[in-house]
Amino acid sequence: MHLLYLRFYLGSLVVLFGLYLSGHYLLGLPFPTPKMLFQIALGVGIGTILGIVYHRLWPLPPPGIGRVVRLFILLPPAFMLGIGLLILLQAQVALHYFIPLVAWLTPAYGSPEDPSLKRPS
């Protein structure tokens, strides 16, 4: 299970690194420095952890208004955490967008009631 989350984390990094690199070549933005890449990796990691925590505390409900309510409860703290990190790190990346997006996209592998997730006694 942890490997699935690692795969999601690495896939998210590849996509975001690709976006920043293509922004350099297509839009003339500054080339991403190692510091920027570290900030992206940190933001994606925090967003993934936040998404995992949300899935553990409040599993994704069936389609309907429950998902919308869950989304509106998930986004404000994630957005504020991203803004806080942006100010703290003086980041040049969009951490305040990355963290909520990744937290929202983080998949739920199994449910908390799944017997395979319980620790052996």
Biopython code that builds the backbone (N, CA, C, O; Angstrom):
import numpy as np
from Bio.PDB.StructureBuilder import StructureBuilder

atoms = [
    (1, "MET", "N", (0.823, -1.185, 0.000)),
    (1, "MET", "CA", (0.000, 0.000, 0.000)),
    (1, "MET", "C", (0.873, 1.257, 0.000)),
    (1, "MET", "O", (0.592, 2.216, -0.718)),
    (2, "HIS", "N", (1.935, 1.242, 0.813)),
    (2, "HIS", "CA", (2.799, 2.417, 0.879)),
    (2, "HIS", "C", (3.483, 2.656, -0.468)),
    (2, "HIS", "O", (3.773, 3.796, -0.830)),
    (3, "LEU", "N", (3.738, 1.578, -1.201)),
    (3, "LEU", "CA", (4.345, 1.732, -2.526)),
    (3, "LEU", "C", (3.391, 2.403, -3.498)),
    (3, "LEU", "O", (3.826, 3.120, -4.399)),
    (4, "LEU", "N", (2.094, 2.179, -3.327)),
    (4, "LEU", "CA", (1.122, 2.839, -4.193)),
    (4, "LEU", "C", (1.122, 4.343, -3.944)),
    (4, "LEU", "O", (1.042, 5.131, -4.886)),
    (5, "TYR", "N", (1.211, 4.739, -2.687)),
    (5, "TYR", "CA", (1.286, 6.169, -2.382)),
    (5, "TYR", "C", (2.598, 6.760, -2.869)),
    (5, "TYR", "O", (2.625, 7.897, -3.339)),
    (6, "LEU", "N", (3.679, 6.010, -2.766)),
    (6, "LEU", "CA", (4.963, 6.477, -3.278)),
    (6, "LEU", "C", (4.883, 6.662, -4.794)),
    (6, "LEU", "O", (5.410, 7.635, -5.334)),
    (7, "ARG", "N", (4.232, 5.738, -5.464)),
    (7, "ARG", "CA", (4.061, 5.847, -6.916)),
    (7, "ARG", "C", (3.238, 7.082, -7.274)),
    (7, "ARG", "O", (3.561, 7.784, -8.231)),
    (8, "PHE", "N", (2.179, 7.351, -6.515)),
    (8, "PHE", "CA", (1.378, 8.550, -6.750)),
    (8, "PHE", "C", (2.212, 9.811, -6.519)),
    (8, "PHE", "O", (2.141, 10.758, -7.302)),
    (9, "TYR", "N", (2.997, 9.819, -5.450)),
    (9, "TYR", "CA", (3.852, 10.967, -5.133)),
    (9, "TYR", "C", (4.851, 11.221, -6.266)),
    (9, "TYR", "O", (5.005, 12.352, -6.726)),
    (10, "LEU", "N", (5.516, 10.170, -6.704)),
    (10, "LEU", "CA", (6.507, 10.326, -7.769)),
    (10, "LEU", "C", (5.852, 10.739, -9.081)),
    (10, "LEU", "O", (6.409, 11.550, -9.821)),
    (11, "GLY", "N", (4.680, 10.195, -9.375)),
    (11, "GLY", "CA", (3.958, 10.592, -10.582)),
    (11, "GLY", "C", (3.547, 12.053, -10.536)),
    (11, "GLY", "O", (3.623, 12.756, -11.544)),
    (12, "SER", "N", (3.113, 12.512, -9.376)),
    (12, "SER", "CA", (2.753, 13.925, -9.222)),
    (12, "SER", "C", (3.979, 14.810, -9.411)),
    (12, "SER", "O", (3.901, 15.869, -10.034)),
    (13, "LEU", "N", (5.101, 14.372, -8.876)),
    (13, "LEU", "CA", (6.339, 15.146, -9.052)),
    (13, "LEU", "C", (6.727, 15.244, -10.520)),
    (13, "LEU", "O", (7.097, 16.319, -10.994)),
    (14, "VAL", "N", (6.646, 14.146, -11.234)),
    (14, "VAL", "CA", (7.005, 14.149, -12.653)),
    (14, "VAL", "C", (6.129, 15.135, -13.421)),
    (14, "VAL", "O", (6.626, 15.896, -14.251)),
    (15, "VAL", "N", (4.832, 15.120, -13.146)),
    (15, "VAL", "CA", (3.916, 16.027, -13.837)),
    (15, "VAL", "C", (4.245, 17.480, -13.511)),
    (15, "VAL", "O", (4.329, 18.311, -14.416)),
    (16, "LEU", "N", (4.430, 17.797, -12.236)),
    (16, "LEU", "CA", (4.692, 19.180, -11.858)),
    (16, "LEU", "C", (6.076, 19.655, -12.303)),
    (16, "LEU", "O", (6.235, 20.804, -12.716)),
    (17, "PHE", "N", (7.071, 18.781, -12.222)),
    (17, "PHE", "CA", (8.390, 19.152, -12.747)),
    (17, "PHE", "C", (8.282, 19.404, -14.247)),
    (17, "PHE", "O", (8.873, 20.352, -14.764)),
    (18, "GLY", "N", (7.535, 18.564, -14.939)),
    (18, "GLY", "CA", (7.335, 18.743, -16.381)),
    (18, "GLY", "C", (6.643, 20.051, -16.704)),
    (18, "GLY", "O", (7.004, 20.718, -17.674)),
    (19, "LEU", "N", (5.655, 20.430, -15.908)),
    (19, "LEU", "CA", (4.967, 21.702, -16.132)),
    (19, "LEU", "C", (5.920, 22.882, -15.942)),
    (19, "LEU", "O", (5.915, 23.824, -16.735)),
    (20, "TYR", "N", (6.728, 22.828, -14.898)),
    (20, "TYR", "CA", (7.667, 23.926, -14.670)),
    (20, "TYR", "C", (8.738, 23.982, -15.760)),
    (20, "TYR", "O", (9.144, 25.067, -16.177)),
    (21, "LEU", "N", (9.190, 22.828, -16.215)),
    (21, "LEU", "CA", (10.192, 22.799, -17.267)),
    (21, "LEU", "C", (9.603, 23.275, -18.587)),
    (21, "LEU", "O", (10.245, 24.032, -19.315)),
    (22, "SER", "N", (8.381, 22.837, -18.902)),
    (22, "SER", "CA", (7.745, 23.298, -20.138)),
    (22, "SER", "C", (7.418, 24.788, -20.060)),
    (22, "SER", "O", (7.428, 25.475, -21.081)),
    (23, "GLY", "N", (7.129, 25.291, -18.865)),
    (23, "GLY", "CA", (6.916, 26.730, -18.702)),
    (23, "GLY", "C", (8.159, 27.522, -19.062)),
    (23, "GLY", "O", (8.064, 28.637, -19.577)),
    (24, "HIS", "N", (9.309, 26.956, -18.796)),
    (24, "HIS", "CA", (10.564, 27.626, -19.153)),
    (24, "HIS", "C", (10.708, 27.700, -20.670)),
    (24, "HIS", "O", (11.024, 28.755, -21.220)),
    (25, "TYR", "N", (10.475, 26.574, -21.341)),
    (25, "TYR", "CA", (10.708, 26.526, -22.775)),
    (25, "TYR", "C", (9.581, 27.167, -23.583)),
    (25, "TYR", "O", (9.839, 27.760, -24.630)),
    (26, "LEU", "N", (8.344, 27.060, -23.118)),
    (26, "LEU", "CA", (7.219, 27.582, -23.897)),
    (26, "LEU", "C", (6.859, 29.025, -23.555)),
    (26, "LEU", "O", (6.442, 29.783, -24.431)),
    (27, "LEU", "N", (7.015, 29.408, -22.298)),
    (27, "LEU", "CA", (6.580, 30.728, -21.866)),
    (27, "LEU", "C", (7.720, 31.653, -21.467)),
    (27, "LEU", "O", (7.493, 32.822, -21.157)),
    (28, "GLY", "N", (8.936, 31.139, -21.474)),
    (28, "GLY", "CA", (10.078, 31.965, -21.117)),
    (28, "GLY", "C", (10.210, 32.223, -19.630)),
    (28, "GLY", "O", (10.865, 33.184, -19.228)),
    (29, "LEU", "N", (9.606, 31.388, -18.809)),
    (29, "LEU", "CA", (9.741, 31.533, -17.363)),
    (29, "LEU", "C", (11.149, 31.131, -16.944)),
    (29, "LEU", "O", (11.835, 30.444, -17.702)),
    (30, "PRO", "N", (11.602, 31.540, -15.757)),
    (30, "PRO", "CA", (12.951, 31.157, -15.316)),
    (30, "PRO", "C", (13.089, 29.636, -15.216)),
    (30, "PRO", "O", (12.140, 28.930, -14.874)),
    (31, "PHE", "N", (14.276, 29.160, -15.519)),
    (31, "PHE", "CA", (14.542, 27.722, -15.431)),
    (31, "PHE", "C", (14.422, 27.285, -13.980)),
    (31, "PHE", "O", (14.946, 27.959, -13.093)),
    (32, "PRO", "N", (13.733, 26.155, -13.713)),
    (32, "PRO", "CA", (13.571, 25.717, -12.313)),
    (32, "PRO", "C", (14.910, 25.361, -11.673)),
    (32, "PRO", "O", (15.660, 24.530, -12.185)),
    (33, "THR", "N", (15.187, 25.995, -10.564)),
    (33, "THR", "CA", (16.429, 25.736, -9.830)),
    (33, "THR", "C", (16.224, 24.540, -8.901)),
    (33, "THR", "O", (15.087, 24.131, -8.668)),
    (34, "PRO", "N", (17.307, 23.976, -8.369)),
    (34, "PRO", "CA", (17.147, 22.888, -7.400)),
    (34, "PRO", "C", (16.309, 23.302, -6.186)),
    (34, "PRO", "O", (15.572, 22.486, -5.634)),
    (35, "LYS", "N", (16.421, 24.570, -5.770)),
    (35, "LYS", "CA", (15.617, 25.051, -4.651)),
    (35, "LYS", "C", (14.125, 25.012, -5.008)),
    (35, "LYS", "O", (13.300, 24.615, -4.185)),
    (36, "MET", "N", (13.785, 25.418, -6.216)),
    (36, "MET", "CA", (12.390, 25.372, -6.657)),
    (36, "MET", "C", (11.895, 23.927, -6.722)),
    (36, "MET", "O", (10.773, 23.633, -6.308)),
    (37, "LEU", "N", (12.722, 23.037, -7.237)),
    (37, "LEU", "CA", (12.333, 21.627, -7.335)),
    (37, "LEU", "C", (12.133, 21.024, -5.946)),
    (37, "LEU", "O", (11.230, 20.211, -5.745)),
    (38, "PHE", "N", (12.978, 21.423, -4.983)),
    (38, "PHE", "CA", (12.798, 20.956, -3.607)),
    (38, "PHE", "C", (11.497, 21.483, -3.024)),
    (38, "PHE", "O", (10.791, 20.753, -2.329)),
    (39, "GLN", "N", (11.173, 22.740, -3.298)),
    (39, "GLN", "CA", (9.927, 23.319, -2.797)),
    (39, "GLN", "C", (8.711, 22.607, -3.393)),
    (39, "GLN", "O", (7.720, 22.377, -2.700)),
    (40, "ILE", "N", (8.790, 22.265, -4.663)),
    (40, "ILE", "CA", (7.700, 21.512, -5.298)),
    (40, "ILE", "C", (7.581, 20.139, -4.641)),
    (40, "ILE", "O", (6.480, 19.699, -4.312)),
    (41, "ALA", "N", (8.713, 19.466, -4.451)),
    (41, "ALA", "CA", (8.690, 18.135, -3.829)),
    (41, "ALA", "C", (8.133, 18.202, -2.410)),
    (41, "ALA", "O", (7.380, 17.319, -1.998)),
    (42, "LEU", "N", (8.493, 19.232, -1.667)),
    (42, "LEU", "CA", (7.979, 19.403, -0.318)),
    (42, "LEU", "C", (6.464, 19.643, -0.334)),
    (42, "LEU", "O", (5.731, 19.050, 0.458)),
    (43, "GLY", "N", (6.005, 20.500, -1.226)),
    (43, "GLY", "CA", (4.575, 20.781, -1.328)),
    (43, "GLY", "C", (3.771, 19.562, -1.730)),
    (43, "GLY", "O", (2.698, 19.312, -1.180)),
    (44, "VAL", "N", (4.280, 18.804, -2.681)),
    (44, "VAL", "CA", (3.580, 17.584, -3.120)),
    (44, "VAL", "C", (3.578, 16.551, -1.998)),
    (44, "VAL", "O", (2.583, 15.853, -1.802)),
    (45, "GLY", "N", (4.684, 16.447, -1.258)),
    (45, "GLY", "CA", (4.734, 15.513, -0.132)),
    (45, "GLY", "C", (3.738, 15.874, 0.956)),
    (45, "GLY", "O", (3.047, 15.001, 1.481)),
    (46, "ILE", "N", (3.659, 17.155, 1.297)),
    (46, "ILE", "CA", (2.703, 17.589, 2.315)),
    (46, "ILE", "C", (1.277, 17.381, 1.831)),
    (46, "ILE", "O", (0.416, 16.957, 2.602)),
    (47, "GLY", "N", (1.019, 17.676, 0.560)),
    (47, "GLY", "CA", (-0.317, 17.454, 0.010)),
    (47, "GLY", "C", (-0.714, 15.991, 0.003)),
    (47, "GLY", "O", (-1.864, 15.653, 0.285)),
    (48, "THR", "N", (0.234, 15.121, -0.319)),
    (48, "THR", "CA", (-0.046, 13.679, -0.313)),
    (48, "THR", "C", (-0.338, 13.199, 1.104)),
    (48, "THR", "O", (-1.289, 12.448, 1.320)),
    (49, "ILE", "N", (0.463, 13.621, 2.060)),
    (49, "ILE", "CA", (0.227, 13.230, 3.461)),
    (49, "ILE", "C", (-1.119, 13.746, 3.946)),
    (49, "ILE", "O", (-1.858, 13.028, 4.620)),
    (50, "LEU", "N", (-1.437, 14.988, 3.603)),
    (50, "LEU", "CA", (-2.722, 15.556, 3.986)),
    (50, "LEU", "C", (-3.877, 14.782, 3.356)),
    (50, "LEU", "O", (-4.895, 14.547, 4.006)),
    (51, "GLY", "N", (-3.722, 14.386, 2.095)),
    (51, "GLY", "CA", (-4.755, 13.588, 1.437)),
    (51, "GLY", "C", (-4.942, 12.227, 2.080)),
    (51, "GLY", "O", (-6.068, 11.750, 2.219)),
    (52, "ILE", "N", (-3.845, 11.602, 2.472)),
    (52, "ILE", "CA", (-3.925, 10.296, 3.145)),
    (52, "ILE", "C", (-4.647, 10.447, 4.483)),
    (52, "ILE", "O", (-5.497, 9.628, 4.831)),
    (53, "VAL", "N", (-4.305, 11.502, 5.232)),
    (53, "VAL", "CA", (-4.958, 11.740, 6.524)),
    (53, "VAL", "C", (-6.452, 11.976, 6.337)),
    (53, "VAL", "O", (-7.264, 11.434, 7.087)),
    (54, "TYR", "N", (-6.820, 12.782, 5.342)),
    (54, "TYR", "CA", (-8.238, 13.025, 5.094)),
    (54, "TYR", "C", (-8.970, 11.738, 4.739)),
    (54, "TYR", "O", (-10.092, 11.516, 5.195)),
    (55, "HIS", "N", (-8.343, 10.886, 3.926)),
    (55, "HIS", "CA", (-8.990, 9.623, 3.552)),
    (55, "HIS", "C", (-9.153, 8.703, 4.747)),
    (55, "HIS", "O", (-10.117, 7.940, 4.817)),
    (56, "ARG", "N", (-8.222, 8.765, 5.689)),
    (56, "ARG", "CA", (-8.332, 7.929, 6.892)),
    (56, "ARG", "C", (-9.431, 8.442, 7.820)),
    (56, "ARG", "O", (-10.204, 7.661, 8.374)),
    (57, "LEU", "N", (-9.489, 9.772, 7.982)),
    (57, "LEU", "CA", (-10.473, 10.357, 8.896)),
    (57, "LEU", "C", (-11.885, 10.376, 8.316)),
    (57, "LEU", "O", (-12.861, 10.127, 9.024)),
    (58, "TRP", "N", (-11.981, 10.672, 7.025)),
    (58, "TRP", "CA", (-13.283, 10.817, 6.381)),
    (58, "TRP", "C", (-13.203, 10.202, 4.996)),
    (58, "TRP", "O", (-12.892, 10.904, 4.033)),
    (59, "PRO", "N", (-13.475, 8.908, 4.869)),
    (59, "PRO", "CA", (-13.383, 8.249, 3.561)),
    (59, "PRO", "C", (-14.301, 8.905, 2.534)),
    (59, "PRO", "O", (-15.320, 9.507, 2.874)),
    (60, "LEU", "N", (-13.918, 8.774, 1.300)),
    (60, "LEU", "CA", (-14.677, 9.374, 0.206)),
    (60, "LEU", "C", (-16.088, 8.801, 0.163)),
    (60, "LEU", "O", (-16.255, 7.593, -0.006)),
    (61, "PRO", "N", (-17.117, 9.654, 0.315)),
    (61, "PRO", "CA", (-18.489, 9.156, 0.282)),
    (61, "PRO", "C", (-18.923, 8.827, -1.150)),
    (61, "PRO", "O", (-18.223, 9.171, -2.102)),
    (62, "PRO", "N", (-20.064, 8.170, -1.305)),
    (62, "PRO", "CA", (-20.553, 7.908, -2.653)),
    (62, "PRO", "C", (-20.856, 9.224, -3.379)),
    (62, "PRO", "O", (-21.021, 10.261, -2.737)),
    (63, "PRO", "N", (-20.928, 9.185, -4.706)),
    (63, "PRO", "CA", (-21.188, 10.417, -5.452)),
    (63, "PRO", "C", (-22.439, 11.123, -4.932)),
    (63, "PRO", "O", (-23.447, 10.491, -4.619)),
    (64, "GLY", "N", (-22.345, 12.432, -4.850)),
    (64, "GLY", "CA", (-23.460, 13.230, -4.364)),
    (64, "GLY", "C", (-22.972, 14.430, -3.590)),
    (64, "GLY", "O", (-21.815, 14.832, -3.712)),
    (65, "ILE", "N", (-23.851, 14.999, -2.795)),
    (65, "ILE", "CA", (-23.553, 16.221, -2.045)),
    (65, "ILE", "C", (-22.486, 15.978, -0.971)),
    (65, "ILE", "O", (-21.775, 16.906, -0.583)),
    (66, "GLY", "N", (-22.372, 14.736, -0.491)),
    (66, "GLY", "CA", (-21.356, 14.421, 0.516)),
    (66, "GLY", "C", (-19.955, 14.687, 0.026)),
    (66, "GLY", "O", (-19.111, 15.157, 0.790)),
    (67, "ARG", "N", (-19.688, 14.395, -1.235)),
    (67, "ARG", "CA", (-18.360, 14.652, -1.802)),
    (67, "ARG", "C", (-18.091, 16.148, -1.913)),
    (67, "ARG", "O", (-16.971, 16.605, -1.689)),
    (68, "VAL", "N", (-19.122, 16.901, -2.259)),
    (68, "VAL", "CA", (-18.960, 18.353, -2.382)),
    (68, "VAL", "C", (-18.667, 18.969, -1.018)),
    (68, "VAL", "O", (-17.791, 19.824, -0.893)),
    (69, "VAL", "N", (-19.398, 18.535, -0.003)),
    (69, "VAL", "CA", (-19.172, 19.046, 1.352)),
    (69, "VAL", "C", (-17.767, 18.684, 1.818)),
    (69, "VAL", "O", (-17.067, 19.516, 2.394)),
    (70, "ARG", "N", (-17.358, 17.449, 1.571)),
    (70, "ARG", "CA", (-16.018, 17.004, 1.962)),
    (70, "ARG", "C", (-14.943, 17.830, 1.260)),
    (70, "ARG", "O", (-13.930, 18.178, 1.867)),
    (71, "LEU", "N", (-15.160, 18.144, -0.006)),
    (71, "LEU", "CA", (-14.210, 18.953, -0.766)),
    (71, "LEU", "C", (-14.076, 20.349, -0.156)),
    (71, "LEU", "O", (-12.963, 20.851, 0.000)),
    (72, "PHE", "N", (-15.206, 20.981, 0.189)),
    (72, "PHE", "CA", (-15.154, 22.324, 0.753)),
    (72, "PHE", "C", (-14.570, 22.337, 2.160)),
    (72, "PHE", "O", (-14.074, 23.370, 2.608)),
    (73, "ILE", "N", (-14.619, 21.224, 2.854)),
    (73, "ILE", "CA", (-13.984, 21.144, 4.174)),
    (73, "ILE", "C", (-12.490, 20.867, 4.028)),
    (73, "ILE", "O", (-11.699, 21.319, 4.855)),
    (74, "LEU", "N", (-12.096, 20.140, 3.002)),
    (74, "LEU", "CA", (-10.694, 19.804, 2.769)),
    (74, "LEU", "C", (-9.889, 20.991, 2.255)),
    (74, "LEU", "O", (-8.741, 21.176, 2.657)),
    (75, "LEU", "N", (-10.471, 21.796, 1.374)),
    (75, "LEU", "CA", (-9.684, 22.815, 0.687)),
    (75, "LEU", "C", (-9.189, 23.977, 1.557)),
    (75, "LEU", "O", (-8.017, 24.332, 1.434)),
    (76, "PRO", "N", (-9.999, 24.591, 2.425)),
    (76, "PRO", "CA", (-9.470, 25.758, 3.161)),
    (76, "PRO", "C", (-8.233, 25.486, 4.013)),
    (76, "PRO", "O", (-7.279, 26.259, 3.939)),
    (77, "PRO", "N", (-8.204, 24.408, 4.828)),
    (77, "PRO", "CA", (-6.961, 24.211, 5.599)),
    (77, "PRO", "C", (-5.765, 23.899, 4.707)),
    (77, "PRO", "O", (-4.648, 24.324, 5.001)),
    (78, "ALA", "N", (-5.983, 23.167, 3.630)),
    (78, "ALA", "CA", (-4.876, 22.846, 2.722)),
    (78, "ALA", "C", (-4.377, 24.111, 2.027)),
    (78, "ALA", "O", (-3.171, 24.293, 1.863)),
    (79, "PHE", "N", (-5.283, 24.971, 1.624)),
    (79, "PHE", "CA", (-4.906, 26.223, 0.973)),
    (79, "PHE", "C", (-4.130, 27.129, 1.933)),
    (79, "PHE", "O", (-3.124, 27.724, 1.548)),
    (80, "MET", "N", (-4.593, 27.232, 3.175)),
    (80, "MET", "CA", (-3.909, 28.071, 4.157)),
    (80, "MET", "C", (-2.532, 27.503, 4.517)),
    (80, "MET", "O", (-1.585, 28.259, 4.732)),
    (81, "LEU", "N", (-2.423, 26.175, 4.582)),
    (81, "LEU", "CA", (-1.125, 25.546, 4.818)),
    (81, "LEU", "C", (-0.164, 25.881, 3.676)),
    (81, "LEU", "O", (1.012, 26.163, 3.906)),
    (82, "GLY", "N", (-0.671, 25.846, 2.459)),
    (82, "GLY", "CA", (0.154, 26.202, 1.301)),
    (82, "GLY", "C", (0.605, 27.650, 1.338)),
    (82, "GLY", "O", (1.755, 27.950, 1.018)),
    (83, "ILE", "N", (-0.295, 28.559, 1.727)),
    (83, "ILE", "CA", (0.087, 29.970, 1.833)),
    (83, "ILE", "C", (1.117, 30.157, 2.945)),
    (83, "ILE", "O", (2.070, 30.921, 2.791)),
    (84, "GLY", "N", (0.927, 29.459, 4.062)),
    (84, "GLY", "CA", (1.899, 29.548, 5.151)),
    (84, "GLY", "C", (3.279, 29.077, 4.724)),
    (84, "GLY", "O", (4.280, 29.721, 5.036)),
    (85, "LEU", "N", (3.337, 27.961, 4.014)),
    (85, "LEU", "CA", (4.636, 27.472, 3.524)),
    (85, "LEU", "C", (5.232, 28.413, 2.491)),
    (85, "LEU", "O", (6.445, 28.618, 2.449)),
    (86, "LEU", "N", (4.372, 28.982, 1.660)),
    (86, "LEU", "CA", (4.837, 29.921, 0.648)),
    (86, "LEU", "C", (5.525, 31.116, 1.309)),
    (86, "LEU", "O", (6.580, 31.559, 0.854)),
    (87, "ILE", "N", (4.931, 31.632, 2.373)),
    (87, "ILE", "CA", (5.515, 32.775, 3.092)),
    (87, "ILE", "C", (6.752, 32.344, 3.875)),
    (87, "ILE", "O", (7.770, 33.035, 3.862)),
    (88, "LEU", "N", (6.663, 31.198, 4.561)),
    (88, "LEU", "CA", (7.779, 30.725, 5.385)),
    (88, "LEU", "C", (9.023, 30.439, 4.545)),
    (88, "LEU", "O", (10.130, 30.822, 4.922)),
    (89, "LEU", "N", (8.842, 29.770, 3.417)),
    (89, "LEU", "CA", (9.975, 29.394, 2.566)),
    (89, "LEU", "C", (10.333, 30.467, 1.548)),
    (89, "LEU", "O", (11.344, 30.352, 0.854)),
    (90, "GLN", "N", (9.507, 31.514, 1.452)),
    (90, "GLN", "CA", (9.659, 32.523, 0.402)),
    (90, "GLN", "C", (9.792, 31.839, -0.952)),
    (90, "GLN", "O", (10.689, 32.130, -1.743)),
    (91, "ALA", "N", (8.864, 30.921, -1.185)),
    (91, "ALA", "CA", (8.918, 30.065, -2.364)),
    (91, "ALA", "C", (8.537, 30.832, -3.623)),
    (91, "ALA", "O", (7.764, 31.789, -3.585)),
    (92, "GLN", "N", (9.091, 30.393, -4.710)),
    (92, "GLN", "CA", (8.775, 30.950, -6.023)),
    (92, "GLN", "C", (7.857, 30.019, -6.803)),
    (92, "GLN", "O", (7.711, 30.158, -8.018)),
    (93, "VAL", "N", (7.241, 29.073, -6.109)),
    (93, "VAL", "CA", (6.350, 28.109, -6.744)),
    (93, "VAL", "C", (4.959, 28.254, -6.140)),
    (93, "VAL", "O", (4.790, 28.884, -5.096)),
    (94, "ALA", "N", (3.985, 27.679, -6.789)),
    (94, "ALA", "CA", (2.588, 27.829, -6.382)),
    (94, "ALA", "C", (2.188, 26.789, -5.338)),
    (94, "ALA", "O", (1.299, 25.974, -5.584)),
    (95, "LEU", "N", (2.841, 26.812, -4.171)),
    (95, "LEU", "CA", (2.547, 25.833, -3.120)),
    (95, "LEU", "C", (1.105, 25.912, -2.653)),
    (95, "LEU", "O", (0.512, 24.896, -2.292)),
    (96, "HIS", "N", (0.538, 27.104, -2.656)),
    (96, "HIS", "CA", (-0.835, 27.266, -2.179)),
    (96, "HIS", "C", (-1.845, 26.624, -3.123)),
    (96, "HIS", "O", (-2.999, 26.421, -2.748)),
    (97, "TYR", "N", (-1.423, 26.303, -4.341)),
    (97, "TYR", "CA", (-2.289, 25.541, -5.259)),
    (97, "TYR", "C", (-1.925, 24.058, -5.259)),
    (97, "TYR", "O", (-2.805, 23.205, -5.366)),
    (98, "PHE", "N", (-0.629, 23.747, -5.139)),
    (98, "PHE", "CA", (-0.185, 22.352, -5.184)),
    (98, "PHE", "C", (-0.751, 21.530, -4.042)),
    (98, "PHE", "O", (-1.268, 20.434, -4.256)),
    (99, "ILE", "N", (-0.654, 22.053, -2.840)),
    (99, "ILE", "CA", (-1.037, 21.268, -1.659)),
    (99, "ILE", "C", (-2.510, 20.881, -1.698)),
    (99, "ILE", "O", (-2.815, 19.700, -1.527)),
    (100, "PRO", "N", (-3.454, 21.824, -1.916)),
    (100, "PRO", "CA", (-4.862, 21.390, -1.983)),
    (100, "PRO", "C", (-5.144, 20.469, -3.161)),
    (100, "PRO", "O", (-5.927, 19.527, -3.040)),
    (101, "LEU", "N", (-4.508, 20.736, -4.309)),
    (101, "LEU", "CA", (-4.753, 19.900, -5.483)),
    (101, "LEU", "C", (-4.292, 18.473, -5.247)),
    (101, "LEU", "O", (-5.027, 17.526, -5.526)),
    (102, "VAL", "N", (-3.088, 18.316, -4.737)),
    (102, "VAL", "CA", (-2.565, 16.977, -4.493)),
    (102, "VAL", "C", (-3.341, 16.287, -3.373)),
    (102, "VAL", "O", (-3.600, 15.086, -3.450)),
    (103, "ALA", "N", (-3.718, 17.043, -2.325)),
    (103, "ALA", "CA", (-4.510, 16.456, -1.236)),
    (103, "ALA", "C", (-5.845, 15.968, -1.768)),
    (103, "ALA", "O", (-6.330, 14.914, -1.355)),
    (104, "TRP", "N", (-6.441, 16.720, -2.675)),
    (104, "TRP", "CA", (-7.734, 16.342, -3.247)),
    (104, "TRP", "C", (-7.604, 15.150, -4.188)),
    (104, "TRP", "O", (-8.489, 14.296, -4.244)),
    (105, "LEU", "N", (-6.490, 15.095, -4.930)),
    (105, "LEU", "CA", (-6.296, 14.018, -5.906)),
    (105, "LEU", "C", (-5.750, 12.731, -5.297)),
    (105, "LEU", "O", (-5.820, 11.679, -5.934)),
    (106, "THR", "N", (-5.212, 12.786, -4.089)),
    (106, "THR", "CA", (-4.617, 11.593, -3.485)),
    (106, "THR", "C", (-5.647, 10.478, -3.414)),
    (106, "THR", "O", (-6.710, 10.655, -2.818)),
    (107, "PRO", "N", (-5.347, 9.335, -4.013)),
    (107, "PRO", "CA", (-6.321, 8.243, -4.024)),
    (107, "PRO", "C", (-6.419, 7.561, -2.659)),
    (107, "PRO", "O", (-5.483, 7.588, -1.859)),
    (108, "ALA", "N", (-7.563, 6.959, -2.425)),
    (108, "ALA", "CA", (-7.776, 6.173, -1.203)),
    (108, "ALA", "C", (-7.598, 4.708, -1.591)),
    (108, "ALA", "O", (-8.452, 4.135, -2.267)),
    (109, "TYR", "N", (-6.514, 4.116, -1.175)),
    (109, "TYR", "CA", (-6.269, 2.701, -1.456)),
    (109, "TYR", "C", (-6.873, 1.885, -0.333)),
    (109, "TYR", "O", (-6.253, 1.717, 0.717)),
    (110, "GLY", "N", (-8.071, 1.377, -0.541)),
    (110, "GLY", "CA", (-8.756, 0.600, 0.482)),
    (110, "GLY", "C", (-9.471, 1.516, 1.454)),
    (110, "GLY", "O", (-9.243, 2.726, 1.464)),
    (111, "SER", "N", (-10.322, 0.947, 2.257)),
    (111, "SER", "CA", (-11.052, 1.729, 3.251)),
    (111, "SER", "C", (-10.460, 1.453, 4.636)),
    (111, "SER", "O", (-9.770, 0.450, 4.823)),
    (112, "PRO", "N", (-10.722, 2.329, 5.602)),
    (112, "PRO", "CA", (-10.186, 2.087, 6.944)),
    (112, "PRO", "C", (-10.704, 0.789, 7.563)),
    (112, "PRO", "O", (-10.058, 0.236, 8.453)),
    (113, "GLU", "N", (-11.850, 0.297, 7.110)),
    (113, "GLU", "CA", (-12.391, -0.948, 7.642)),
    (113, "GLU", "C", (-11.803, -2.173, 6.945)),
    (113, "GLU", "O", (-12.098, -3.307, 7.323)),
    (114, "ASP", "N", (-10.970, -1.944, 5.928)),
    (114, "ASP", "CA", (-10.383, -3.043, 5.164)),
    (114, "ASP", "C", (-9.495, -3.885, 6.087)),
    (114, "ASP", "O", (-8.582, -3.347, 6.714)),
    (115, "PRO", "N", (-9.750, -5.220, 6.183)),
    (115, "PRO", "CA", (-8.950, -6.042, 7.088)),
    (115, "PRO", "C", (-7.468, -6.090, 6.733)),
    (115, "PRO", "O", (-6.634, -6.352, 7.599)),
    (116, "SER", "N", (-7.133, -5.839, 5.471)),
    (116, "SER", "CA", (-5.715, -5.886, 5.105)),
    (116, "SER", "C", (-4.947, -4.688, 5.654)),
    (116, "SER", "O", (-3.717, -4.708, 5.685)),
    (117, "LEU", "N", (-5.668, -3.627, 6.094)),
    (117, "LEU", "CA", (-5.002, -2.446, 6.630)),
    (117, "LEU", "C", (-4.785, -2.540, 8.136)),
    (117, "LEU", "O", (-4.016, -1.759, 8.697)),
    (118, "LYS", "N", (-5.444, -3.475, 8.791)),
    (118, "LYS", "CA", (-5.314, -3.605, 10.246)),
    (118, "LYS", "C", (-3.976, -4.239, 10.594)),
    (118, "LYS", "O", (-3.476, -5.115, 9.887)),
    (119, "ARG", "N", (-3.418, -3.779, 11.689)),
    (119, "ARG", "CA", (-2.137, -4.321, 12.141)),
    (119, "ARG", "C", (-2.359, -5.683, 12.800)),
    (119, "ARG", "O", (-3.366, -5.895, 13.477)),
    (120, "PRO", "N", (-1.431, -6.587, 12.601)),
    (120, "PRO", "CA", (-1.564, -7.890, 13.267)),
    (120, "PRO", "C", (-1.414, -7.718, 14.768)),
    (120, "PRO", "O", (-0.621, -6.901, 15.236)),
    (121, "SER", "N", (-2.189, -8.501, 15.522)),
    (121, "SER", "CA", (-2.118, -8.376, 16.984)),
    (121, "SER", "C", (-1.201, -9.393, 17.610)),
    (121, "SER", "O", (-1.040, -9.410, 18.831)),
]
sb = StructureBuilder()
sb.init_structure("model")
sb.init_model(0)
sb.init_chain("A")
sb.init_seg("    ")
for serial, (resi, resn, name, xyz) in enumerate(atoms, 1):
    if name == "N":
        sb.init_residue(resn, " ", resi, " ")
    sb.init_atom(name, np.array(xyz, "f"), 0.0, 1.0, " ", f" {name:<3s}", serial, name[0])
structure = sb.get_structure()
